[in-house]
Amino acid sequence: MSMIGDIARLPAGVPETAARPQVSVATAEDYVALLKPRVMSLVVFTALVGLMAAPGPIHPVLAFTALLCIAVGAGASGALNMWYDADIDALMTRTAGRPIPRRRIAPGEALGFGITLAGFAVVVLGLLVSWLAAALLAFTILFYVVVYTMWLKRSTPQNIVIGGAAGALPPVIGWAAVTGSITLEPLLLFLIIFVWTPPHFWALALIRTEDYARAGVPMLPVVAGAAATRRQIMIYSLLLIPVGASPWLFGYAGLVYGLTALVAGALMLAFAWRVWTRTEGKAATTAARQMFIYSILYLFGLFAVLLVESIAGRVVG
Amino acid sequence: MDNKPDPTELTEEQKRSRRSRSIAIAMVLGVLVVLFYFVTLVKGPAVLNRPL
């Protein structure tokens, strides 16, 4: 960003319009867009469930602080992801409208913004709530930015399988914020999101295969083809049924959750079946889009029931 | 008297966006102050106790 001081050094003959200071025109809304607010909302929600499901008390102010830090940490990850991926974002229809490809924010500004927020989120979470939770948040941010964004995303079709670990950690962070420890129950919540991530993203990738191919991102449909992707979606959706019900099977959740998980899991499998069997034309696109939308509802629904059961448990217990 | 526009003057869009960013930064700083104030009240003397 050239500043006003540079103007004095402009050579003679340069038009006056060129001398106007190149000050950023990014608004606060552009910076909010860097935080990927929709992704952040799911992160905050799953972290809230981990926090509420954890045994033991936590003051509401500290709970709010923990969630705020997790939200900001997730936002920082999003900003750093957009900084690194600006080149491929510009090539894909879905991401071309992001602030850096639109030239609203310079890449360096996004980098500074992301690092600052990440640092603040981790330090504040550690100082005010729990250093274990802060360490997990730092690991999550580093994993998402370095392991997923910088390494896996451009090098393997298993990118979102392994990278999905970053998105699955927020309930564990929420749990650690309350208890200062990690037990089997938050790991089951981790596992649900971890197994849910591949069919969720591959449904989107089926719709956006050309986008990913143009940008050179080796998503599964680009590298292995649509048929292999549909098969993988079926396998992961099948696996998701017992994994989704595991908190109930292990006795951590009630019958309402168990039944919800089984029914919602069966529906997920039904949507996956439609994706598998409808392979041509508009029907294939519609099936993949419905699978993608339903998968969001699935995760939200399961965690919502867990949240209600946790709140009920806290009120009664 | 020179009537040419001052080349160092920001455009209206630049001024608006700078104001938008300034307000956002002020709000974030305000939230941080309030947050630390309430956390200090909640934790009391324990705010200084931070076992790793």
Contacts between the chains, C-beta under 8 A, distances in Angstrom:
chain1	res1	chain2	res2	distance
A	4	B	8	5.0
A	7	B	7	6.0
A	7	B	8	5.9
A	16	B	4	7.2
A	16	B	5	7.6
A	16	B	7	5.3
A	19	B	7	4.0
A	19	B	8	8.0
A	20	B	7	5.9
A	20	B	9	7.9
A	20	B	11	7.0
A	21	B	8	6.2
A	21	B	10	6.7
A	21	B	14	7.8
A	23	B	10	5.9
A	23	B	14	4.8
A	23	B	18	6.9
A	24	B	14	7.7
A	24	B	17	6.8
A	24	B	18	7.8
A	24	B	21	7.8
A	25	B	13	5.4
A	25	B	14	5.8
A	25	B	17	4.7
A	26	B	17	6.0
A	26	B	21	7.0
A	27	B	16	7.5
A	27	B	17	4.7
A	27	B	20	4.2
A	27	B	21	6.9
A	28	B	20	4.7
A	28	B	21	5.9
A	28	B	23	7.0
A	28	B	24	3.7
A	29	B	20	7.5
A	31	B	21	7.5
A	31	B	24	7.0
A	59	B	42	5.0
A	61	B	38	5.1
A	61	B	39	6.0
A	61	B	42	4.8
A	62	B	39	6.9
A	62	B	42	6.5
A	62	B	43	7.9
A	65	B	35	6.3
A	65	B	39	6.1
A	68	B	35	7.4
A	126	B	50	7.9
A	127	B	50	6.7
A	128	B	35	8.0
A	128	B	36	7.8
A	128	B	39	5.0
A	128	B	43	7.8
A	131	B	50	7.4
A	131	B	52	5.4
